[in-house]
Amino acid sequence: MPSIVKVNGLSSCDDAVERLAAVLTGVLATSSSEVSDREAHRQARRGATAILPAVQAMQQVQGWLRDHREETAWEGLVHRRCRMIMSPAGDGVDAGPGPSDGVTIRQAERAEWELIQATVEVPVAGQRWRVTHELARRMGPRRRSADENGKLTVSGTGFDTPSDADVASWAEVSGDRNPVHLLPGRAAEAGLTTGSGEVAAHGLLLGAISLAVAQSSPLRQIGLVFIGSADVPTSGRST
């Protein structure tokens, strides 16, 4: 299974960005904004560069869960929030890989949900980022509501969702092959309002799309809150 190249220098960082940008370019080039291919790639590079610390931190969190729990510990987790802050001492730091177990985990149970807050420091292109991911897993059966709010794909939102092929490609390049993103019905089982024939797009893919079309914060802080699921119909493609 392909995974993001660990940042050991500028070339490997560029390679990681290009892999992510290749997926984003396809999404942006087919969006309703009708941007040119050149502009789509420029925006995609911006989004991929901005989201890279979060992607690499997420990989470390996945590794921690598998090492300290079981191989399937990543399955069924829903991404709730992500916060990235550049460390004040980031300038000129060694961009080599950090310790393999450098993940701080806090866990709690609340209202039939297991809540996980994972904080990781990751070096990217000479800068060090402190990334916090908040994840949740439903511990009981989902109680469906007649009100299906919480979707990012309802009519009138103006939100262009990626295709299931885009979601599968992001899973490959980011290393996040959580079944909620790849197998129809698994997102609904995890507590999302996704239909039985749909998958949920990755939160970091949606964040990267947003960061691709928006200017980065001058404070070098990025906060993403995933208020609902971006539900993607599947085309019968095998995963």
C-alpha positions as CSV (number, residue, x, y, z in Angstrom):
1,M,0.0,0.0,0.0
2,P,1.5,3.3,-1.0
3,S,2.1,5.9,1.7
4,I,3.4,9.4,2.0
5,V,7.2,9.7,1.7
6,K,8.6,10.8,5.1
7,V,10.2,14.2,4.9
8,N,14.0,13.7,4.9
9,G,14.7,16.7,2.7
10,L,13.3,19.0,0.1
11,S,13.0,16.4,-2.6
12,S,11.0,14.0,-0.6
13,C,8.8,16.8,0.7
14,D,8.1,17.9,-2.9
15,D,7.3,14.3,-3.8
16,A,4.7,14.1,-1.0
17,V,3.2,17.4,-2.0
18,E,3.0,16.4,-5.7
19,R,1.2,13.1,-4.8
20,L,-1.4,15.0,-2.8
21,A,-1.6,17.8,-5.4
22,A,-2.3,15.3,-8.2
23,V,-5.5,14.2,-6.5
24,L,-6.5,17.8,-5.7
25,T,-5.8,19.0,-9.3
26,G,-8.3,16.5,-10.6
27,V,-11.0,17.7,-8.2
28,L,-10.4,21.4,-8.8
29,A,-10.2,21.0,-12.6
30,T,-13.7,19.5,-12.7
31,S,-15.3,21.8,-10.2
32,S,-18.1,24.3,-11.1
33,S,-15.6,27.2,-10.9
34,E,-14.2,26.0,-14.3
35,V,-10.6,27.1,-13.5
36,S,-7.9,26.4,-16.0
37,D,-5.7,23.3,-15.6
38,R,-2.7,25.5,-14.8
39,E,-4.6,27.4,-12.1
40,A,-6.1,24.2,-10.8
41,H,-2.5,22.8,-10.3
42,R,-1.3,25.9,-8.7
43,Q,-4.2,25.9,-6.2
44,A,-3.7,22.1,-5.7
45,R,0.0,22.6,-4.8
46,R,-1.1,25.3,-2.3
47,G,-3.6,23.0,-0.7
48,A,-1.3,20.0,-0.6
49,T,1.5,22.0,1.0
50,A,-0.8,23.4,3.6
51,I,-2.4,20.0,4.5
52,L,0.9,18.0,4.5
53,P,1.6,18.3,8.2
54,A,-1.8,17.0,9.1
55,V,-1.5,14.1,6.7
56,Q,1.9,13.1,8.1
57,A,0.6,13.5,11.7
58,M,-2.4,11.3,10.8
59,Q,-0.1,8.6,9.6
60,Q,1.7,8.6,13.0
61,V,-1.7,8.4,14.8
62,Q,-2.7,5.4,12.7
63,G,0.6,3.7,13.5
64,W,0.2,4.4,17.2
65,L,-3.3,2.9,17.3
66,R,-2.3,-0.2,15.4
67,D,0.8,-0.7,17.7
68,H,-1.0,-0.1,20.9
69,R,-4.4,-1.7,20.1
70,E,-5.0,-3.9,17.1
71,E,-4.7,-3.8,13.3
72,T,-8.3,-2.8,12.9
73,A,-8.2,0.0,15.5
74,W,-8.4,2.7,12.8
75,E,-11.6,1.4,11.3
76,G,-14.8,3.3,12.0
77,L,-13.1,6.4,13.4
78,V,-14.7,9.7,12.3
79,H,-12.6,12.9,12.0
80,R,-14.1,15.8,14.0
81,R,-11.4,18.5,14.1
82,C,-7.8,19.2,13.1
83,R,-5.6,22.0,14.3
84,M,-2.1,22.8,13.0
85,I,0.3,25.3,14.6
86,M,3.8,26.0,13.5
87,S,6.2,25.8,16.5
88,P,7.9,29.0,17.4
89,A,11.3,27.3,17.2
90,G,10.4,25.8,13.8
91,D,12.9,27.8,11.8
92,G,16.0,25.8,10.9
93,V,15.1,22.6,12.8
94,D,16.3,19.3,11.5
95,A,13.7,17.9,9.1
96,G,14.5,14.3,9.9
97,P,11.9,11.9,11.1
98,G,10.9,12.2,14.8
99,P,10.5,9.3,17.2
100,S,8.2,6.6,15.9
101,D,6.0,6.8,19.1
102,G,5.9,10.5,19.4
103,V,2.1,10.7,19.8
104,T,0.2,12.0,22.8
105,I,-3.2,10.4,23.1
106,R,-6.1,11.5,25.3
107,Q,-9.2,9.3,25.4
108,A,-12.7,9.7,26.8
109,E,-16.2,8.2,26.5
110,R,-19.2,10.5,26.2
111,A,-22.8,9.9,25.0
112,E,-22.1,6.5,23.4
113,W,-19.0,7.9,21.6
114,E,-15.3,7.1,22.2
115,L,-13.4,10.3,21.8
116,I,-9.7,10.4,20.9
117,Q,-7.5,13.5,20.9
118,A,-4.1,12.9,19.3
119,T,-1.2,15.4,19.3
120,V,1.9,15.0,17.2
121,E,4.9,17.2,16.3
122,V,6.0,16.7,12.7
123,P,8.9,18.3,10.8
124,V,8.0,19.5,7.3
125,A,10.5,21.3,5.0
126,G,12.6,22.7,7.8
127,Q,9.6,23.8,10.0
128,R,8.1,21.9,12.9
129,W,4.3,21.7,13.2
130,R,2.2,20.7,16.2
131,V,-0.9,18.9,14.9
132,T,-3.9,17.8,16.9
133,H,-6.5,15.5,15.5
134,E,-9.8,14.9,17.2
135,L,-11.5,11.6,16.3
136,A,-14.6,9.8,17.4
137,R,-16.0,6.3,17.2
138,R,-19.7,5.4,17.9
139,M,-19.9,2.7,20.6
140,G,-23.6,1.8,20.0
141,P,-26.1,1.7,17.1
142,R,-26.9,4.9,15.4
143,R,-30.2,6.5,16.2
144,R,-31.5,8.0,12.9
145,S,-33.2,11.3,13.0
146,A,-35.9,12.6,10.7
147,D,-33.7,15.7,10.2
148,E,-30.8,14.8,7.9
149,N,-28.9,18.0,8.6
150,G,-25.1,17.6,8.9
151,K,-24.5,16.8,5.3
152,L,-22.1,18.9,3.2
153,T,-23.7,17.8,-0.1
154,V,-27.3,18.9,0.3
155,S,-28.8,21.1,-2.4
156,G,-27.9,24.7,-2.2
157,T,-24.7,24.4,-0.2
158,G,-22.5,25.3,-3.3
159,F,-20.1,22.6,-2.3
160,D,-18.4,20.5,-5.0
161,T,-17.7,17.0,-3.7
162,P,-15.0,14.8,-5.1
163,S,-15.9,11.6,-6.9
164,D,-15.4,8.1,-5.3
165,A,-12.4,7.7,-7.6
166,D,-10.9,10.9,-6.1
167,V,-11.6,9.6,-2.6
168,A,-9.9,6.3,-3.4
169,S,-6.9,8.1,-4.8
170,W,-6.6,10.2,-1.7
171,A,-6.8,7.1,0.4
172,E,-3.8,5.7,-1.5
173,V,-1.6,8.8,-1.4
174,S,-2.4,9.7,2.2
175,G,-2.4,6.2,3.6
176,D,-5.8,6.6,5.2
177,R,-7.8,3.6,4.0
178,N,-10.4,3.7,6.7
179,P,-13.4,1.7,5.3
180,V,-15.7,4.7,5.9
181,H,-14.0,6.2,2.9
182,L,-13.9,3.2,0.7
183,L,-16.8,0.7,1.4
184,P,-20.4,1.8,0.9
185,G,-22.4,1.6,4.1
186,R,-19.5,1.7,6.5
187,A,-19.8,5.5,7.1
188,A,-23.5,5.0,8.0
189,E,-22.4,2.3,10.4
190,A,-19.9,4.7,12.0
191,G,-22.7,7.1,12.8
192,L,-22.6,9.5,9.8
193,T,-25.7,10.4,7.8
194,T,-24.2,8.8,4.8
195,G,-26.5,6.6,2.6
196,S,-26.0,2.9,2.2
197,G,-24.6,3.3,-1.3
198,E,-22.2,6.2,-0.4
199,V,-18.8,6.7,1.2
200,A,-17.6,9.7,3.2
201,A,-14.8,11.8,1.8
202,H,-11.8,12.3,4.0
203,G,-11.8,15.3,6.2
204,L,-8.3,16.2,5.2
205,L,-9.2,15.9,1.5
206,L,-12.0,18.4,2.1
207,G,-9.6,20.6,4.2
208,A,-7.0,20.5,1.4
209,I,-9.6,21.6,-1.2
210,S,-10.6,24.5,1.1
211,L,-7.0,25.5,1.7
212,A,-6.3,25.3,-2.1
213,V,-8.7,28.1,-2.9
214,A,-8.1,30.2,0.2
215,Q,-5.1,32.1,1.4
216,S,-3.1,30.6,4.2
217,S,-3.2,32.2,7.6
218,P,-0.4,34.7,8.2
219,L,-0.2,33.4,11.7
220,R,0.7,29.9,10.4
221,Q,-2.2,28.4,12.3
222,I,-4.9,26.3,10.6
223,G,-8.0,25.0,12.2
224,L,-10.4,22.6,10.5
225,V,-13.8,21.6,11.9
226,F,-15.8,18.9,10.1
227,I,-19.4,19.9,10.8
228,G,-20.9,17.1,8.6
229,S,-20.1,14.4,6.1
230,A,-19.4,15.0,2.4
231,D,-21.3,12.0,1.0
232,V,-20.0,10.5,-2.2
233,P,-22.1,8.0,-4.3
234,T,-20.1,5.0,-5.3
235,S,-19.9,3.9,-8.9
236,G,-19.6,0.2,-8.4
237,R,-15.8,0.5,-8.7
238,S,-13.9,-2.2,-6.7
239,T,-11.5,-1.0,-4.0
